Amino acid sequence: MTVRVAVCDDHRVFAEALAAVLRTHEYQVEDVLQDPRHALKLLTEEPVDLCVMDLGFPDADGIDFTRKIREAVPHVRVLILTARTGPEVLRQAMEAGASGVVSKDRSIDEVVRAIGRVAAGEMYCDDNLLRDALGLQADPDRAHAQFLAGYLTRRERQVLDLLVQGNSTDAMATDLRISRTTVRTHIQSVLNKFGVHSRLEAVAYAITNGIVEPPG
């Protein structure tokens, strides 16, 4: 299925170049905009799947508009482009509901790969940003896993904890006082956020990367 994309960046040459490359990869670029206010209007009026949002604008903030986009059109995934580094950038992006963050120091081809990951339903964070935010000695794989874990909702975290303990769907439904269908929905969301395909993989991923403690 064709992915419909909007690109919002006040650097017109970069934005147009990115849009041109995306079209060669068979993305449907709905519009290229230089103002996040116009992007918000477009996204509420046109069917768009993903918005590539710059972080800095002369008189607007990409984080703030990411939050507004997620509130107005929750189905639209947002990938933030940033020239800034540091833990605050990642924390603010996560809190705003962004599906990913990629450095503008990367080549356009690498940015396109990040867009592909987000379009596929994954959460993405540039490894260089993680290393800058967490220190050069940080294990990039483990750091990335911790970044993904930050996207888990309170209920998804509860479901993950119960998965690690070996609980069945029925047992989780009883323990959390929700339906079996709702349990399955939360489990699938955990799998999607971790980029894994089974409950066993999710448990192994969470334990290996220190997201949860192994069962005693």
C-alpha positions in Angstrom: 0.0 0.0 0.0 1.3 3.5 -0.9 2.4 5.5 2.1 1.3 9.1 2.0 3.8 11.6 3.4 4.0 15.3 4.2 7.4 17.0 4.6 7.7 20.0 6.8 11.1 21.8 7.0 11.9 25.5 6.6 15.0 24.7 4.6 13.2 24.5 1.2 16.1 23.0 -0.8 16.5 20.1 1.7 12.7 19.5 1.9 12.3 19.4 -1.8 15.3 17.1 -2.2 14.0 14.8 0.4 10.5 14.8 -1.3 12.1 14.0 -4.6 14.0 11.0 -3.2 10.9 9.8 -1.4 9.0 9.8 -4.7 11.6 7.6 -6.3 11.0 5.2 -3.5 7.3 5.2 -4.4 6.1 7.3 -1.5 3.2 9.6 -2.3 4.3 13.0 -1.2 1.2 15.0 -0.5 2.9 18.3 0.1 6.2 20.0 1.1 5.7 22.8 3.6 7.9 25.3 5.4 5.5 26.1 8.3 4.3 23.6 10.8 1.0 25.5 11.1 0.3 24.7 7.4 1.3 21.1 8.1 -1.2 20.8 10.9 -3.9 22.2 8.7 -3.0 19.8 5.8 -2.9 16.8 8.1 -6.4 17.5 9.5 -7.8 17.9 6.0 -6.0 15.4 3.8 -5.3 11.6 4.2 -1.7 11.5 5.2 0.1 8.6 7.0 3.4 10.1 8.0 4.8 13.6 8.6 8.5 14.3 8.5 8.8 17.3 10.9 11.9 19.6 11.3 12.6 20.4 15.0 13.5 24.1 14.6 11.6 26.9 12.8 12.2 30.7 13.0 8.9 31.2 14.9 7.6 27.8 15.8 8.7 24.6 17.5 8.6 21.2 15.9 8.1 19.4 19.2 5.0 21.6 20.0 3.5 20.9 16.6 4.2 17.2 16.8 2.1 17.2 20.0 -0.7 19.1 18.3 -0.6 16.8 15.3 -0.8 13.7 17.5 -3.7 15.2 19.4 -5.6 16.2 16.3 -4.9 13.2 14.0 -3.5 10.3 16.2 -3.2 7.9 13.3 -0.5 10.1 11.7 3.0 9.0 12.6 5.6 11.8 13.0 9.4 11.5 12.4 11.3 14.4 13.8 14.4 15.8 12.1 16.9 17.5 14.3 20.3 19.2 14.2 20.3 19.3 18.0 21.5 16.5 20.3 21.1 15.7 24.0 18.7 13.8 26.3 16.2 16.6 26.3 15.6 16.2 22.5 14.8 12.5 22.9 12.7 13.0 26.0 10.6 15.8 24.5 10.1 13.9 21.2 8.8 10.9 23.1 6.5 12.9 25.3 5.1 14.7 22.2 4.3 11.3 20.7 6.8 11.2 17.8 7.4 7.8 16.3 11.1 8.5 15.7 14.0 11.0 15.7 16.8 11.2 13.1 19.7 13.6 12.9 20.0 16.0 10.1 23.7 15.1 9.9 22.6 11.9 8.2 22.5 11.6 4.5 19.2 11.8 2.7 19.3 8.1 1.9 19.7 7.3 5.6 16.8 9.6 6.5 14.7 7.7 3.9 15.6 4.5 5.6 14.4 5.9 8.9 11.2 7.0 7.3 10.7 3.5 6.0 11.1 2.1 9.5 8.6 4.5 10.9 6.2 3.9 8.0 6.4 0.2 8.8 5.1 0.8 12.3 8.4 0.8 14.1 9.8 3.3 16.6 13.1 4.7 15.4 15.9 6.6 17.1 19.2 7.6 15.4 22.0 5.7 17.1 24.3 8.8 17.0 21.7 10.8 18.9 21.4 8.0 21.5 25.2 7.9 22.0 25.3 11.7 22.4 22.4 11.7 24.8 23.6 8.7 26.9 27.4 8.9 26.6 29.8 7.4 24.1 30.3 4.4 26.3 26.6 3.4 26.1 25.8 0.1 24.3 23.8 1.4 21.3 21.6 -1.7 21.1 20.7 -1.5 24.8 20.2 2.3 24.6 17.9 1.9 21.6 15.9 -0.7 23.5 15.5 1.6 26.5 14.4 4.3 24.1 11.7 2.0 22.7 10.6 1.0 26.2 9.9 4.7 26.9 7.0 4.5 24.4 5.2 1.7 26.4 2.0 2.9 28.0 1.4 2.1 31.7 -1.0 -0.8 30.7 1.5 -2.1 28.1 4.2 -2.2 30.7 1.9 -4.2 33.0 1.2 -6.6 30.3 4.9 -7.0 29.5 5.7 -7.7 33.2 3.0 -10.4 33.2 4.4 -11.9 30.0 7.8 -12.1 31.6 6.2 -13.9 34.5 4.8 -16.5 32.1 1.1 -15.5 32.5 -1.4 -16.7 29.9 -3.9 -14.4 28.1 -6.7 -15.6 30.4 -4.6 -15.0 33.5 -3.6 -11.5 32.4 -7.2 -10.7 31.7 -8.3 -11.8 35.1 -5.4 -10.0 36.9 -5.9 -6.7 35.0 -9.7 -7.0 34.9 -9.9 -6.4 31.2 -11.1 -8.6 28.3 -8.9 -11.2 26.6 -9.3 -9.2 23.3 -7.9 -6.1 25.1 -5.0 -8.1 26.5 -4.2 -9.3 22.9 -4.3 -5.7 21.7 -1.8 -4.6 24.3 0.5 -7.5 23.6 0.4 -6.7 19.9 1.3 -3.1 20.6 4.3 -4.2 22.7 5.5 -6.5 19.8 5.1 -3.6 17.3 7.0 -1.1 19.5 9.8 -3.6 20.1 9.9 -4.7 16.4 9.5 -8.4 17.4 7.1 -11.0 16.2 6.2 -13.2 19.1 5.6 -13.1 22.9 8.8 -15.1 23.5 10.8 -12.6 21.5 9.3 -9.7 23.4 10.2 -11.3 26.7 13.8 -12.1 25.6 14.2 -8.6 24.2 13.0 -7.0 27.4 15.2 -9.1 29.7 18.3 -8.9 27.6 18.2 -5.1 27.4 17.4 -4.5 31.1 13.8 -3.3 30.5 12.5 -5.8 33.0 14.0 -8.1 35.6 14.1 -11.8 34.8 11.5 -13.8 36.8 12.8 -15.0 40.1 
